Amino acid sequence: MTKSGYIYLIAAVFSSTTVYSQYFPVSLIPDSLKNNAFLIIRDEVREVKMKSENSSVEKIVKILTVLNKTGEDMAYLSLLYDKNSSIKVNDIIYYDLNGKKIKSVKQSEITDSPAYGSSLLFSDNRIKHFKPNQSVYPYTIKYDYEINNSNIISFACWRPFNDYNISVQHSLFTIEYPLKDKINRKEINVQLRSSAKTSESVIDTWELNNLPAIEYEPFSISLQERIPSVYLMPAVLIYDQYKGTADNWANCGKWFYSLYQGKDEISDVEKLKIQSLVKDIPDTLERIRTLYRYMQGNTRYVAIALGLGGYQPFDAKTVFETGYGDCKALSNYMHSLLKYIGVKSFPARVSSGRYKEAIFTNFPNFQQFDHIILCVPHLHDTIWLECTNQRIPFGYLGAFTDDRKVLVTGESGGSLVRTKQYSQDENVQIRNGSVKLNPDGNGESGLKTSFKGILYENIFPILAMDENDRKLFIQKQISLPIFNLLSYSFSEDRSIVPCITENLKISLPNYGAIVGKRMYFNPNILSRFAKVPYRTQERKSEIYLRRSYQELDTIEYIIPLNYLVDKLPDKKNFKSKFGEYSSEVTSNGDKIKYVRLLKFTKGQYPVSDYNSFVDFCEQISVADQGKVILNSSK
């Protein structure tokens, strides 16, 4: 299921009164809007007019100036519709850099096709799309189209752009709705320009002018938090016979839960299977784990978007008979299995992905969620089940849905609950090993590395690979200029906080550099920090470290006969609000021991701290470059 509302907002909409008679020569673009821009929104207006509580018509015109090939890809028009909507494309026109018309696009050049990919099995959605293609840049393109919607249960979020390196010269958004209706709204980085009332309707307008392009910055907050946006939701939810209100999250959740009623019955054949599976398992947690493994082993994920905007699941019997379902169907299926053995569980709507989007606690809306997981209260804790991944360990969410607010829905309504946060002590990489160095500087190492918690995902894909791909994957992870991979093996601990342990044997040609009688080598073999962000005085975004984690390395070096320690790197130990670092190299006879600890602490820090953050990262990088110097006694 895609994020609600993204579809109609790929393009922001336009008023027919502003643009038709105007020319848009590139020379009229202010230089400030060209900086860091690939695409410039010259003029766009979106007009939405509500015809009833759950139907509307939208009129959209937008003028885009494409500066290069990347901007051309951003200017792609993509309009999704289904049985509850229709789209009419009035015009697509090209203009040259002087604003002179090049040509109009024929209707036959606009593609209309089913909106499904390889993972989408069933859908009543279709898509109209057009990809601009000109050989000379810059050029300008005009889109003019209308969208008619019925059975509206969620408005799209108005956001004039949705990517980096897009600037806005002018953008206008207007919504007109009946005076008797209530539309809830949430504004981000923009304020209502005007609100007018007639005898029958309310007209609200937002406007933006001369917004320079936002450039990507490392360790930044989500782009969605920086873009001016207006979220809208009807206060009354009406879709066929399903009615409810969206005045608070509790009532929103109650409406969602009503869509699941009658969908959680399992067949008599499956009841017998479930009875057989759990009859000798008295422990409730182990019963849940057993049914989860059963669900994983007998289903597969496919995307399905049919009816109710993709909000209502297939029933559990259908999933059992077909062996497939989407996130809502598989979560409902797992819920049904648990219900049969007397275990309560609740569907939870979540905004998925490694970037954690802040959910508005005081503004119920559907646009912020795109995925369903299952919440299973158990004793004094909560088990979270991801039901679309057949290989993920029981109870593990991972970076896809961890540490964020979700809408848990039940008979009594909805509530916002936070999913599991994996702590710094759980997100751990531990590396132990030894390296034997020869007099010629060559070496051979045996390394054992455990990846736990969120760091488990750094290595998790390898479990599904064939041997050729697995070997390539490992080689890409080894950050050494010269090495030979001699052997490798893996073991997996599928606990709720899972762990994969990797065992490597590597030969290290010329690991020690010979200069005269001295040998130089870096005792940090595979954990050298390489994420130093660039330094700037023009940072715009706050610093956002999304997760806490730590790395611990303990490596022993056996030095060659007739070599003595000449110099060891200085001991390092420093801390900041962003984390801490320590490293120490000690020697004992023919052995040198290297111990390193690196911690990063989750948090959101002000822009004023950015150069301090760069300082911290540079300190780590420099400390990781320390060299051991050996001296030959011959």
N, C-alpha and C positions, 0 to 999 in steps of 0.2 A: 504494500500500500504506500503510495507516495504522500508527501506532506500535503495536507489539505490546503487548497488554495494556490499552490505554486503554479498550477496549470494556467489559470487565467492571468497570472501576474508576470508571466515571461515578458509581456509587454504592458507598460502602463498606458492608460487610455487617454483619448483626446476629444476635445470639443470641435465640432464641425465649424464653429464660428471663427477660429483663430488662424488656421493654417492654410486653407485652400488657396488663397490668393497671394501667398507670400513666396518669395524666393529665398534660398538658403545658400548663398555663396560661402565658401569656406573662409574667405577673407573677413567675414563678420564674426568669426569665433574669437573671443578674447584669448590672448596668449596663456593666461592663467588656467584656462580649461584644456589647453593642449598639452600642458606638462603632465607627463606620466600617463597620458591617455592613449588608448587604442581605439576607443569608440566614444563619440560625443552625442548625447541626446539633445538635439537642437530644440525640439518642441514636442511635448507630448501632453495630451489631456485624456483623462479617462472620465467618462460620464456614466454613472450608474443610476438608473431610475427603477425604483421598486413599483411593480404593478399591483402586487398584493403581498400578503405576509410572507409568501415563499416563492415569488416569481419576480424576475427583473429583466431589463434590457440594458445592455452596455454598448456604448458607442466609443470607439477607439480610433484615434489617429496619432501616429507618431512619426517623427522625422529624425533619422539617424545619419550622422556623418561618420563614415568608415575611414579610418586613417591608415590601416595596414591589414595584413592577412589575419592577424589575431583578432582585430576588431571586426573583420568580416564574419569570423566564426561566432562572435558574440552577437551579431546582428541577425542571427538565425530566428525565423518566426516559427513558433510551435504552439498550436492551439488545440487543446484536448477537449473533446465533447462526448456526450453519451445520449441515451434516450431521453434525458431530461434537459437537453440543451441543443442549440443549433448555432451554427456560425455562418456568417455571410462575409466573404472578403470582397470589399468594394473596389479597392485599388491597391496595386503595388507599382510604384513608379521610381525609376532611377533618374538622378540628376548628376551632372558633372560638377567639378570643383567650383565653377562659376555660378552654379544654381540653375543651369540650363537643362531642360528635360532631355534625357537620352532616349528613354523608351518606357512604355508601359508593359507590365508583365501580363501575359495571357492567363486566363483561368486554367487552361490546360497545363500550365507550368506549375501550378500549385498542387502538391501531392495531398491526396486524401486516402488514408490507409488505416487498417486496424492498429490500435495502440497497444501492441504487445511485443515483448522480446522473447528470448529463449526461456526465461523463467516464468513468463506470464502465460498460463494455460488457458484461462477463461477470462474474457472481458467483454463488456458491451461498450467499451470506450473506443473512440476513433480519434484520429489526429489529422489536422490540416497543418502542413508545414511547407516552408519555403526557405531555401538556402541561397542568399545572394551570392553572385559570382561576377566580379568585374576584374579586368586585367590592369586597370589604372587606378591608383589611389592618389589622393583621397576622392571619394565620391559620396553622394547622399542618396538615401533610399527612404521612401514614404510608404507606410503601411496604413490602410484604412479598412476597418472591419467592424462588425457588430456581433454581439453574443446575446442570445435569448436563453434565459435560464428558468426552469421550473423546479419545484420540489427543492428549494434552497434550504439547506440546513447549516451552511457555513459560507460566509463571504471570504473572498481571497484577501490576503493582506496587501495593501497598496505599498509598494516599495519601488521607487523609480528606477533602481538598478539593483542587480543581484550578484555583482562580481567586482573584482578589483579592476583598476585602470579604465573606468568608465566615468566620464564627467557629464554634468547636467546643466544645460543652459536655461531651460525652462520646463517645468512639469506642473500640471494642474490635475487635481482629482476632485470630482464632485459626486455626491450621492444625494438623491432625492427620494424621500420615502413618505408614506402616508402619515399624517399627523397623529392618527390613532395608534400607530405602531411605535415600538421602541427598538432602537438599534444601539447596542452597547459598543463602546470603542475604547481603544488603548493607543496612545500616541507615543512614539519613540523619536526623539530628536527633531520633532516638528510640532507646530501648534496649529489649531484650527484658525484659518484666515477669516472665515465669516460663517454665520448661520442665519438663514432667512426663513421666515414662515409665510405661507399663503393660507388661504382658507382651508386648504385640503392637505398640504404637505409641508415638509421641512427640507431645506436644501443646505447641506453642509459642504464647505469648500476648503481644500488645503492647496497650498502653492509653494513651489520651491524655485529658486533662481540661482544660477551661477555657482553650482557645487563642483569644486575641483575633484579630480579623480583620487580615489584612495589607493595608495600603493601598499602591497603586501609588506608586512614587517614581521620578523621572526618573534616567536613567543608573544603573540598578540592576542587580544580578546577576539571573540567571534566577530566576523564582518557584519552579521545581522544586528549586533548591538551598536554598530557605528552608523548604519545606514538609516536615514529618516524613514519611518514606517508608520502606517496607520492600520491597526487591526480592527476588524468589524465583526460583530456577531449579532444575529437576530435574538431578541430576548425570548421569543417563542419558537420552539422547534416543531416543525410539522413536516412529516414525510409519510405519505399514504396514511395508514391508520395509526402510525406512531406519533404521539404528541407529547411534548414536554416543555420545560423552560430552561434557559441558560443564564439565569440570574445569579447563580453561584455554582461552585464546583460540585456540591452535593447533589443538586438537581440535574446538572449535566451528567453526572455519573449514573443517576437513576435512569435517565433516558437511555444512556448507552446500555445499561444492564437489561433494560426491557427488550433490546434487540436480541438478547441471548435466550430469552424464555422459550422453553420447548425445544431447545437445540442440544440439550445435554443428556438425552436418553441413549443408552447403548443397547445393542441387540442381545438377544438371549444367547446366541453363539458366543459372543464376546464375554458375556457374564461368566460363562463356564471357564473360559480361558483365564479370566482374572482370578476367579476363585482358586484355580489350580496353581497360579503363580504365587499367591500370597498366603495360602492355607497353612504353611509351616513357618511363617515369618511373624513372630509376635510383636517385634519392634516397629513402631509407627514410621520412624524415619527410614528404616530399611524397606518398609513396604512402599513408601513414596519413591525411593530410589529405584526399586524393582520395576514399578509401573513406568517411571520415566525412561528407563532403559528399554522397556517393552515398546513404548511409544516411539522412541528413536529408531528402534530396529524394524518397525513396521510401517513407517511413514516417510515421506519425503516432502520437501518444501516446493511449492509452486505458487506464483503470484496469481491471485484471483480478484477481479474487480467486477462484481455483478450486483446490481441493486443496491439501494441505500448508500450510494456513493462509495461502496466498498467497505461500509462500516459493519455489516451484518455477516456473521460467519456461516459456513456450511454446518449442518448438524453433525453430531458425533457419529451417527450411523453411516452417513455418507463417507466420512473420512475413513472409517473402518473398512467399508466396502471398496473404496477406490485406492486407499493407501497414500493419498496426498492431501495437501491443504496449504493455505497461506498462513500468515502469522496468527490471525484471529481464529481461523478454523482449527489449527493445531493446538493453540492454547486452550480453546474451548474443548477440544477432544481430551486433552490431558486433564482439564478440570472435570470432565465427565467421568473419567476413569477413577479419579480421586473421590468424587462424590459417591460412586458406587461402593467404595470401601469405607465410607463415613468420614472422609477427610475434607475439610472445607478449603476452598481456594477461590481466588478472585482474579479476573482479567485486569491487567494494568496497562494503560496507554502510556507510551514513552516516546520521547524524541531521541532517536538512535544516532549513533556515530561517535567517533573519537572526540569531536568537538561537542562539548556539553552546552546546550542551549538553555538559558535561564527561562523557567516557566513562570508565567505571571500568576502569582498567588491570588490577586484580587481581580483578575479578569478571565473568566471562563471562556475558552475558545477551542476550536478544533484544529486550527492551523499549525499549532506547535507540536503535534504528535504525528508520528508516522509508523508506529510499530506497536505490537502487543506482546507482552510477556505475561507470566503467571506468578501471582503472589500466593505463597502457601504459609500462613502463620503456623509456627510450630514451637510449642513450649514458650521460652522467653526470647525467641529469635524468629526470623523470617527466612524462608527459603525462596529464592527467586529462580524461576525456571525459564530458560530460553528454549522454546519448543521447535524452532525452525532449523536448528543445526544438529544433524544426526551424530556428530562426532564430539561435541563439546561435553566436558565433564558435568556431572550432576551438580546443580546448585551454583555453577559458575556463570557469571554474566560477562565479565571481561570489559574491555574498553568500549564496546558497542553500546552498553546500557548501564554502566556502573555509575554510582555516586551522582544521581540526579533525581529531581522530583518527577514522580509519575502519578497518573490518576488511577487509583485503585477503585474499581467499581463493584458494587454489591447491591443487594436488595434494598438496603437502607440508604443508598446513594453513593456518591463519590467522595474521595478524600485524597489529598496530595500527600504522598509518602516518599521518602528518599530511599533509593536502592542502596545496596551495599557499597561502602567506600573501602577500597583496599588500602591498608595503611602502609607506612614506610617499612614496617617490619614484615609485611606480607609481600610487597613488591621488591623482591631481592634477587640480585644476580651474585652468585658466589662462585668464584673460580679458584681452584687449587691445582697445583701442578709442579712439575720439575723440568728443568732444562739442563742437559749435559752438554758442555762446551768442549770442543776439541782445540788443540793448539793452533790449527789453521783458521779458527774463527767460525767453523761450521758447528751446528748443534742439532740436537734432537730433543723434542719435548713430548711429554705426556700431560694433557690438560683435561681436567674434569670441571665442567661448568653447569651449575644448576640455575634454571630460569623459573622463578616462582611468581605467582600472582599475575599482575598485568604483564610483567616481563615474559611470562610463559608464552604470550602471543608472538613474541619476537621469533620464536623457534617452532611454534605449533604447526605452521603450514607444512613443515618437512615430513610430518607423520603420514600425509596423504600422497607423497610424491613417490615416483619410481626411483630406482637407484641412480640413473643418470641425472635426473633433475635434483635429486637429493645432494649428490656430490657437487653439482654446480652451485646450489644454494649455500652449502657450507663454505665453498671456496670464496664466494662473494662476501661472506661474513668475516673472513679473516683479513684484517687490515694490515697486511705485511706486503712489502714490495716483492719479495722472493720467498717462496716456501714450496714444499711438496707435501701434499696430504697423503699420509701413509695408511691410516685406518680411521674409522669412526663408528660409533654406536650410540644408541639412544635408549633411555628408559623413561617411562611416564608414570607419575603419581597422579591419579585422577581424583584427588580430594576436592572438597569444595573450594579450597585455595590450591589449585593444581600446580604441578611442577614437572618440568622436563629436564633431565640430566643428560648432558652431552659429553661423550668421551672421545677425545681426539689424540692421534699421534701425528706429529708434524716434524719433518726435517727442515732445518733452517740454514740454508747455504749462506755463508758470509754474514751470519747474524752478528758476530763480533768483528769489528773493523780493525785490521792490523795496521799500525803505524809505527814503524821501527820495532822497538821492543814492547810497545804498549798495545793492548787490546781494549777497544771501547764497545760497550753495548748498553742498550736501554733495558732495564729490568722490567719495565711495564710492557709485557709482550703483546697483549690483545685488547687492553682497556684504555688506550690513549684517547683523551677527550678531544673531539674534533667538531664541537658544536658552538664555537665562539661566534656570537653575532657581530655584525659590523657596528662600528662606533659612529654615532651621529648626534648632532645637536638638534635635529629636526624630528625626533621621534614623536608620533602622534598617538599611538595606542598605548594603553596601560600594558604592563607586563603580566602575562598569565602563564603560570606553571600549573598544568592541569592535574598532575598527579605527583605524589611523593614516591620516591624510590631510593634504593641504595645499591651500591656495588661494593663487594669485598673481594679483594685479590690477595692470595698468599702463594707466592711462587718461590721455589727453591732452585738455586743455580749451583751446579757442581762445576767448579772451575778446573781448567787443565792442570796437569802436573807441571811443575816448574814455573807456575804463574802465582804471583802474590798480589794482594789488593793494594793498589796505589792510592785510589781515591774513591769514596762513596758519595752519592748525592746527599745533600743536607736533608735532615729531617724536616718535614713540612707539616704544619698544623694550623689551619685557619678556618674561621667561621664567618658567616654573614646571615642576614635574614633569609637568604635564598637557600642556604644549606651549609654543609661543612665538608672539609677535606683533610685527610691526613695521609702521609706516606712515610715509610721508614725503611732503610736498607741497612742490614747488619751482616757481619761476617763472622764465621767461626771455622777456622781451619780452611779446608778446601770448599766450604759451602757459603753461599750468600743467600740471605733470605730477604725477600721483598714483600712488604705488607702495605696495602693501599685501601683506604675507605673513602668513598664518595657518597654524599647524600644530597638530594635535592628535596626541597620542602614545598609542597603545593601551596599556592596562594596567588592573589591578585595584588599587584604592586603598582604604585603611581608612576606616571611617566618620568617624574623627577628622579626616580631610582634607576633609570635605565643604564646610565653609564656606570653606576655602581655594580649593576648586574653584569655588564660587560667586563668590568674589572675582575669580578669573581670568576667568571668563565676563563679569562686570560690567565689568572693565577693557576687555575687547574691545568690548563693546557701547558703552561711553562713547567709546572711541577712534574707533569707526566713525561717531559722530555729529558729529565735528569739522566746522566750517564754514569755507569760504573767504569772505572779505569783500572785495568790489570797491568802488571809489569812483569815481563819474563825475567826470570833469574838467570837464564842462559846468556 
